Amino acid sequence: MSKRIHPPAGRADTSPAIAPEPAPESDDSPLGRVRAVLERMRPAVQDDGGDVELIELTDDGVARIRLHGNCVGCPSSSMTLHMGIERNLRQLVPEVTGVEQVD
């Protein structure tokens, strides 16, 4: 059963946060942990015909994200970004202070 990052239109998000797993030993930096979390979330986004790309993690902890595919222009993309991606990143990578979408 795949986890949905955003619910279908008209439904509240009731999916649990992704359970924390240790980041690969080779890169325990905040950037490496952000990449690891996004890699774990990517299949759920791809199931809906989209994708997610990390552009950068700023010095003040903002993960700059680009959405691709069906996520572009989707009315639920803001919910995906903030209630799915941002929520998980802030929970699993405490250095992340927020998420910003870039075009």
C-alpha positions in Angstrom: 0.0 0.0 0.0 1.5 3.3 -1.0 1.4 6.4 1.1 -0.2 9.5 -0.5 1.5 12.8 0.0 -1.7 14.7 -0.6 -5.3 13.4 -0.3 -7.7 13.4 -3.2 -9.8 16.6 -3.5 -12.2 17.1 -0.7 -10.5 14.8 1.8 -8.5 15.7 4.8 -4.9 14.4 5.1 -5.0 11.5 7.5 -1.8 9.8 6.4 0.8 9.3 9.0 4.2 11.0 8.8 7.0 8.9 7.4 8.7 7.0 10.2 12.3 8.2 10.7 15.1 6.0 9.5 18.8 6.8 9.9 20.3 8.6 7.0 23.1 6.9 5.1 26.3 6.9 7.1 28.2 8.5 4.2 26.2 11.8 4.5 24.7 12.7 7.9 24.7 16.4 7.0 21.4 18.3 7.0 21.5 18.4 3.2 22.1 14.6 3.0 19.3 13.9 5.4 16.9 16.2 3.4 17.9 14.2 0.3 17.2 10.9 2.0 13.8 12.0 3.2 12.8 13.2 -0.3 14.0 10.0 -1.8 11.7 8.1 0.6 8.8 10.4 -0.3 9.4 10.4 -4.1 7.6 7.1 -4.9 4.3 8.5 -3.5 4.6 11.6 -5.5 5.5 9.6 -8.6 2.4 7.4 -8.1 0.4 10.5 -8.8 2.4 11.4 -11.9 4.7 14.0 -10.4 8.1 14.3 -9.0 10.1 16.4 -6.5 13.5 18.0 -6.9 15.7 19.5 -4.2 17.2 22.7 -5.5 19.1 23.8 -2.4 19.0 24.0 1.4 19.7 27.6 2.3 21.9 28.7 5.2 18.8 29.6 7.2 17.3 26.1 6.8 14.8 26.6 4.0 14.5 23.7 1.6 13.9 25.0 -1.9 11.9 22.5 -3.9 10.8 22.2 -7.5 7.8 20.1 -8.4 7.5 18.3 -11.7 5.0 16.5 -13.9 1.4 16.4 -12.7 2.4 18.4 -9.6 2.9 21.5 -11.8 -0.4 23.5 -11.7 -2.2 20.9 -9.6 -4.5 22.6 -7.1 -3.2 20.2 -4.4 0.5 20.9 -4.9 0.5 23.5 -2.2 -0.9 21.0 0.2 1.6 18.4 -1.0 4.5 20.8 -0.4 3.5 22.1 3.0 1.4 19.3 4.6 3.5 16.4 3.2 7.0 17.5 2.3 7.5 20.3 4.8 5.9 18.5 7.6 8.1 15.4 7.1 11.3 17.4 6.6 10.8 19.5 9.7 10.0 16.4 11.7 12.9 14.4 10.5 15.5 17.1 9.8 15.3 19.6 12.7 17.6 22.0 10.8 14.9 22.6 8.2 12.9 25.7 9.1 10.6 25.7 6.1 10.0 24.7 2.5 9.7 27.0 -0.5 8.6 26.1 -4.0 10.6 27.3 -6.9 9.7 27.3 -10.6 
